[in-house]
Amino acid sequence: MSELYRSLPAVDRVLAELAEHPELAGVPRSLLKDLVNAFLELRRADIRAGRIAAPEDLAMERLLPDLTAFVRAGAGPHFRRVLNATGVVVHTNLGRSLLADEAVRAVEDACRNYSNLEFDLATGKRGSRYSHVEELLRRLTGAESALVVNNNAAAVLLTLSTLTAGKEVVISRGQLVEIGGSFRIPDVMARSGAVLREVGATNRTHLADYERALNENTGALMRVHTSNFRVVGFTKEVALTELRGLADKHGLPLIEDLGSGALIRLPGLEGEPLVQEVVREGADVVTFSGDKVLGGPQAGIIVGRAEYLDRIKKNPMNRALRIDKMTLAALEATLRLCLDPERALETVPTLRMIASPFETLKSQAGRLARLLRAELRGLAEVATRRDMSRVGGGAFPEKDLPTVLAEVRPLHLSVESLREALLRTDPPLVGRVENDAFCLDPRTLRPDEHPLVARALRAALQQ
Ligand SMILES: *Cc1c(COP(=O)(O)O)cnc(C)c1O
């Protein structure tokens, strides 16, 4: 074994060898040295564990392919592009919404150059960063006033902490949702200083339940969109218009956490309320995400009556939750596209993917399958199958969108090993393992990504 240890090349020799590799030229020397040491340490562990028993396996030329891959992986960016073949459009773990080209250009402009972020070009004096989107949001939603914060969780927290701290907020038991990533309505409410007053039963809540819960310390009525689950069977929730009447009678604000917040009617999601409908039906304050089915950057949007929004804007917590200029740039560009819904359905990727017609997906799956059959000959079998895609992002769990998948069945590898190997390709490819196959949904892949998908699969199947 000590002979084996001695066969390992010395760090300096490895560094001299790597200096010949132009693709590693940009790696800072200290980082390179640490990575080489880490790689050699892994080989020592292999020797200890008996995984390496022959000295020739430790020769420089034998180690080199793994070593360069290890260094490239360790020195490259940690935050990387991934190919999403899952068919989940708003995939929280894979970055939620992709931005429209216009939004990407706006972000680049805002980052490269100085801007009128908080500068009023009409007066030459200090301006408000929210002015760039407030008029657009008023126009799109019909609300009197608008504010944008870091995400929808922040929007809910800020709204409750401003309007209802120390007071009771009446909410239906059926709407005490957990969104994931530890966002739970009861916990957020507690943090805001509001006191949760839950009414009704899990499956049924009536107007009278809300009415009975009111007292001199009631601060608001609240509704929460049950984004990621559905109660079926013997159920009832109270309509917004009914709650409006109750709120008026008692002079209380009516708050709606809409979650996804669609501004445009999407095929397949016809039953979902649009933000402008909720505003019209009488919600005083509506909160929603910028990067779910709005298709913009991560943001939390608050719209509603000016008397409440003015108070929310003045809350010092607002400063801690404010959005940066990149978000503003992307959001303004996305909202501008939404002014023309037909154009938005073509240019905003999230909207385009959700609205993809079945026939388009079918022909894309057919083309992808043909490409894969040619590229993976002798390595895998390829077929197509009808299935469903998901909107995702905790949005609309019951809404399945029909699609056609390309299925890859490896000939010399288990499907599970293929799935794992695809996490290490460049770029990594994430899909679904179902039906004893690795499945690719064309809904979340652009056709220009198909060659990358083929290359990743080929690399993973050949290893
Ligand atoms: C997604 C969601 C949230 C959290 O929104 P983020 O933008 O992820 O912070 C809050 N409430 C509901 C109902 C949601 O669906």
The ligand as an ORCA input file, in Angstrom:
! r2SCAN-3c Opt
* xyz 0 1
  C     -46.287     31.058     -3.911
  C     -47.182     31.642     -2.894
  C     -46.673     32.494     -1.900
  C     -45.216     32.830     -1.819
  O     -44.823     33.578     -2.927
  P     -43.258     33.817     -3.227
  O     -43.250     34.748     -4.369
  O     -42.701     32.470     -3.514
  O     -42.670     34.405     -1.992
  C     -47.558     33.019     -0.983
  N     -48.870     32.722     -1.025
  C     -49.398     31.897     -1.970
  C     -50.866     31.607     -1.946
  C     -48.571     31.341     -2.937
  O     -49.074     30.529     -3.875
*
